[in-house]
């Protein structure tokens, strides 16, 4: 398990845990970011982290990306 901020670009990951207060957890869940969801990291350079969730693209700040914990999804 590692923070989303450490995932390389173009990798698929499963959200394992979201750490934070009620407001933060509620906000990311309203964006569709829930435990168990599989997402793809599109851009993880300086600044915002861009992910793909279904047909949506979501930009997350660095602070948020450190509080969402994920694990790699095996290919195939």
C-alpha positions in Angstrom: 0.0 0.0 0.0 1.3 3.4 -1.0 0.1 7.0 -1.4 -1.4 7.9 -4.8 1.3 10.6 -5.1 4.0 7.9 -5.6 2.4 6.0 -8.5 4.1 6.2 -11.9 2.2 7.5 -14.9 0.1 5.1 -17.0 -0.3 2.6 -14.1 -3.6 1.1 -12.9 -4.2 1.1 -9.2 -7.0 0.1 -6.8 -8.0 2.6 -4.0 -7.4 0.8 -0.7 -7.9 3.5 1.9 -8.8 7.2 2.1 -7.4 9.0 5.1 -8.8 12.3 6.3 -11.6 14.1 8.0 -15.3 13.8 7.2 -15.1 16.8 4.8 -12.2 15.5 2.8 -13.5 11.9 2.6 -17.0 13.2 1.6 -15.5 15.5 -1.1 -13.5 12.8 -2.8 -16.3 10.3 -2.6 -18.6 12.7 -4.3 -16.0 12.8 -7.2 -16.4 9.0 -7.5 -13.1 8.3 -5.7 -14.1 5.4 -3.4 -12.3 2.5 -1.8 -12.2 -0.5 -4.2 -12.3 1.7 -7.4 -9.7 1.1 -10.1 -8.1 4.3 -11.5 -5.4 5.1 -13.9 -2.8 7.7 -13.2 -2.5 9.9 -16.3 -0.1 12.6 -15.1 2.0 12.7 -12.0 4.5 15.5 -12.5 4.7 18.7 -10.5 1.5 20.3 -9.4 -1.8 18.5 -9.9 -2.1 14.8 -10.3 -4.4 13.7 -13.1 -6.3 10.5 -12.9 -8.8 8.6 -15.1 -11.9 7.1 -13.4 -14.3 5.5 -15.8 -14.9 8.1 -18.5 -13.9 11.0 -16.2 -10.7 12.8 -15.7 -10.1 14.2 -12.3 -7.3 16.5 -11.1 -6.2 16.2 -7.5 -3.9 18.4 -5.5 -0.7 17.1 -4.0 -2.1 17.1 -0.5 -5.1 15.0 -1.5 -2.9 12.5 -3.3 -0.9 11.9 -0.2 -4.1 10.9 1.7 -5.4 8.3 -0.8 -3.7 5.0 -0.5 -3.6 2.5 -3.4 -2.1 -0.8 -4.6 -1.1 -1.8 -8.1 -3.5 -3.8 -10.2 -1.9 -6.8 -11.9 -2.1 -6.6 -15.7 -3.9 -9.3 -17.5 
